[in-house]
Amino acid sequence: MTSNQKLSLFLLRIAAGWLMFYAGITKILDPNWSAAGYLNNAKTFSDLFRWFAQPEILPFTNFINEWGLTLLGISLILGIGVRLSSYLGVVLMMLYYFPVLEFPKIPPHSYIVDDHIIDALVLLFLGAIRAGRYYGLEEWCSNLPICRNYPKLRNWLG
């Protein structure tokens, strides 16, 4: 990989990381934030998303949203655990995509593909290419004794 390609990959990772971190931390810092409205207005798989919004499940759903996005962002920014966090982030993006989908449209201006799909594809790419190894902490982490002793851990973290 050329230095320009590495730099481009690094900048994409940082930008995606900031996007996710900001989305998560603003939810954490807002005591009134809840996923209930989004979930209760789901257009696709509405029964599933209303289940996530049940009063006994909603605190867990909110926690996963807030901290999942925040930790995904931190992972991408620092370049550590990018493979695992990116793949989990793809699942999260798909869970954001389906509630707004009115196949084949996503109101008000999209047709099948919206920002959640683009985010999911970027995360899929970052995880597949192991983007944390380029100007990130994954190379350092892979040399730690725990990663050397457990190759499967090293594969998922880096």
C-alpha positions as CSV (number, residue, x, y, z in Angstrom):
1,M,0.0,0.0,0.0
2,T,1.4,3.4,-0.9
3,S,1.8,6.2,1.6
4,N,-1.0,8.1,0.0
5,Q,-3.3,5.1,0.2
6,K,-2.4,4.7,3.9
7,L,-3.0,8.3,4.6
8,S,-6.4,8.2,2.8
9,L,-7.4,5.1,4.7
10,F,-6.3,6.8,8.0
11,L,-8.3,9.9,7.2
12,L,-11.4,7.8,6.3
13,R,-11.0,5.9,9.6
14,I,-10.6,9.1,11.6
15,A,-13.6,10.7,9.9
16,A,-15.9,7.7,10.4
17,G,-14.6,7.4,14.0
18,W,-15.5,11.0,14.7
19,L,-18.9,10.6,13.2
20,M,-19.7,7.6,15.4
21,F,-18.1,9.1,18.5
22,Y,-20.0,12.3,18.2
23,A,-23.3,10.5,17.5
24,G,-22.8,8.4,20.7
25,I,-21.4,11.0,23.1
26,T,-24.2,13.5,22.3
27,K,-26.7,10.8,23.3
28,I,-24.8,10.0,26.5
29,L,-24.7,13.7,27.5
30,D,-28.4,14.3,26.8
31,P,-30.3,13.0,29.8
32,N,-33.6,13.2,27.8
33,W,-32.4,11.1,24.8
34,S,-34.2,7.9,24.1
35,A,-34.4,5.6,21.1
36,A,-38.1,5.0,21.9
37,G,-39.5,7.5,19.3
38,Y,-37.3,6.1,16.5
39,L,-38.2,2.5,17.4
40,N,-41.9,3.0,17.8
41,N,-42.2,4.7,14.4
42,A,-40.4,1.9,12.5
43,K,-41.8,1.2,9.0
44,T,-40.1,-2.1,8.4
45,F,-39.9,-4.9,11.0
46,S,-42.1,-2.7,13.2
47,D,-42.9,-5.5,15.7
48,L,-39.2,-6.2,16.3
49,F,-38.4,-2.6,16.8
50,R,-41.4,-2.0,19.1
51,W,-40.0,-5.0,21.1
52,F,-36.7,-3.1,21.5
53,A,-38.8,-0.1,22.8
54,Q,-40.6,-2.0,25.5
55,P,-40.1,-0.3,28.9
56,E,-38.2,-3.2,30.4
57,I,-35.9,-3.5,27.4
58,L,-35.5,0.2,26.4
59,P,-32.8,1.0,29.0
60,F,-30.6,-1.7,27.5
61,T,-31.4,-0.6,23.9
62,N,-30.5,3.0,24.8
63,F,-27.3,1.9,26.5
64,I,-26.2,-0.1,23.4
65,N,-27.0,2.8,21.2
66,E,-25.1,5.4,23.3
67,W,-22.1,3.4,24.2
68,G,-22.0,1.3,21.1
69,L,-21.6,4.4,18.9
70,T,-19.2,6.0,21.4
71,L,-16.9,3.0,21.7
72,L,-17.0,2.3,18.0
73,G,-15.9,5.9,17.4
74,I,-13.0,5.6,19.9
75,S,-11.9,2.3,18.4
76,L,-11.8,3.8,14.9
77,I,-10.0,7.0,16.1
78,L,-7.4,5.1,18.0
79,G,-7.1,2.4,15.5
80,I,-7.5,-0.5,17.9
81,G,-10.0,-3.3,17.7
82,V,-11.2,-1.9,14.4
83,R,-12.0,-5.3,12.9
84,L,-14.4,-6.3,15.7
85,S,-15.9,-2.9,16.3
86,S,-16.4,-2.3,12.6
87,Y,-18.3,-5.5,12.1
88,L,-20.5,-4.8,15.2
89,G,-21.0,-1.3,13.8
90,V,-22.3,-2.7,10.6
91,V,-25.0,-4.6,12.6
92,L,-25.8,-1.3,14.4
93,M,-26.1,0.6,11.1
94,M,-28.5,-2.0,9.7
95,L,-30.6,-1.7,12.9
96,Y,-30.8,2.1,12.2
97,Y,-31.6,1.5,8.5
98,F,-34.6,-0.7,8.6
99,P,-36.9,1.4,10.8
100,V,-36.8,4.2,8.2
101,L,-37.0,2.0,5.2
102,E,-40.3,2.2,3.3
103,F,-39.1,-0.2,0.5
104,P,-37.8,0.9,-1.9
105,K,-37.6,4.4,-0.5
106,I,-36.1,6.0,2.6
107,P,-37.9,9.2,3.1
108,P,-37.4,11.9,2.2
109,H,-34.7,11.8,-0.4
110,S,-33.2,8.3,-0.8
111,Y,-34.0,5.2,-2.9
112,I,-32.8,2.0,-1.2
113,V,-29.4,3.4,-0.2
114,D,-29.1,6.0,2.5
115,D,-26.4,7.2,4.9
116,H,-26.8,4.1,7.1
117,I,-25.9,1.9,4.1
118,I,-22.9,4.1,3.2
119,D,-21.8,4.0,6.9
120,A,-22.2,0.2,7.0
121,L,-20.2,-0.2,3.8
122,V,-17.4,2.1,5.1
123,L,-17.3,0.1,8.3
124,L,-17.3,-3.2,6.4
125,F,-14.3,-1.9,4.3
126,L,-12.4,-0.6,7.4
127,G,-12.8,-4.0,9.1
128,A,-11.9,-6.0,6.1
129,I,-8.8,-4.1,5.3
130,R,-7.8,-4.0,9.0
131,A,-7.6,-0.2,8.9
132,G,-6.2,0.0,12.5
133,R,-2.9,-1.3,11.2
134,Y,-2.3,1.9,9.3
135,Y,-1.3,4.7,11.6
136,G,-3.3,3.1,14.4
137,L,-2.6,1.2,17.6
138,E,-3.4,-2.3,16.3
139,E,0.2,-2.9,15.3
140,W,1.3,-2.1,18.8
141,C,-1.5,-4.2,20.3
142,S,-0.6,-7.2,18.2
143,N,2.9,-7.3,19.8
144,L,1.5,-7.4,23.3
145,P,2.0,-10.7,25.1
146,I,-1.8,-11.4,25.3
147,C,-2.2,-11.0,21.6
148,R,0.9,-13.1,20.9
149,N,-0.4,-15.9,23.1
150,Y,-3.9,-15.8,21.7
151,P,-3.7,-15.6,17.9
152,K,-7.5,-15.6,17.6
153,L,-7.7,-12.5,19.8
154,R,-5.1,-10.8,17.6
155,N,-7.1,-11.7,14.5
156,W,-10.3,-10.0,15.9
157,L,-8.6,-7.1,17.4
158,G,-6.2,-6.5,14.5
